[in-house]
């Protein structure tokens, strides 16, 4: 099927649907390097015009990776909600965009059609959105999830406290965790990237951080971001307290093999953590993604980065995860060259994740060899807060000493909450108030005070909850 459109007197023809989908993407260095990007602004606009007039059923019928050769495509198609799909199959991509932006369309309305959208549909409508469109539609969509606390509620923004240590020193991890907690960070998760991915090390960190949380009755989640098989073994051998089970995901079976995972393995992990994990609520999975993942593994099947990312969300939503995080600038300039491309990708990912029904956060970050700086990162953080992002990252001074990249700090998150009038997760906010760190919707002068953790909850003379 050849598709064509005329822009300012020039006619552009696209060999097939995926060609039009690729060329409609906003500029990304990874797409350009793979030969998938539009060759001119006119060609990009022509591709967008082609997409706008296509019915959504076209994308269902022509997935970017064939059903017969890819288990992620099979998962998406087999799990699709038939009733929701029937409702929207005759809509055009342009019509879907207008409906999403219509002030009469509510979050509940969007949630009803979300299970009927394939990743290719989500990617196509994303490509028609401007920055303001992505913020407006993203803010409208609320995805609420419950683990040990509740994330995604209106008027709230959470953070992942990331107390990494270059040698996995437990005392150092706990010191950074206490500092972050004292600035109101950590209600999404206390998530530690281990420098050594052994079962013993993973279990030791989990037990130490969970002990801190129990001593002070902190209503949050703990996770060590080791490979999923390591976390599973830590549960089996050491009864490790896994509130959230983590794994990086990608949008194709081949790319996921590069991570050492499959749908069957994640199904097994999900079942194990539901049975033997330490979470109080029903949502127990934590996934990370990022544009360029499939391309970097040469597992993208000639498909652009945005569409591959949408497919990762199609995989993730099978498990109704508590949180999904796009580590948007971490992959480097080979895939997202500069601050503008990182910003666009972060807003796209947040929008696509939410439209897919996923509880979406973003690591507004960059590596030191990208053409980006702290101003770019802070701009993206503010845009994400405006867009209703479920959570951001919180790292001491915004500088990860173990992973060597730049992201949002404890202080950044506190400033964003105060600037936008946003609050933490309700259970976490109540804890902050009880220990004197939060009052009248903002941090108190005790923020950053390490003596908050000198006395365990059991010795405070307060009634236990």
Order of alpha helices (4+ residues) and beta strands (2+ residues): beta-beta-alpha-alpha-alpha-alpha-alpha-alpha-alpha-alpha-alpha-alpha-beta-beta-beta-alpha-beta-alpha-beta-alpha-beta-alpha-alpha-beta-alpha-alpha-beta-alpha-beta-alpha-beta-beta-beta-alpha-alpha-beta-beta
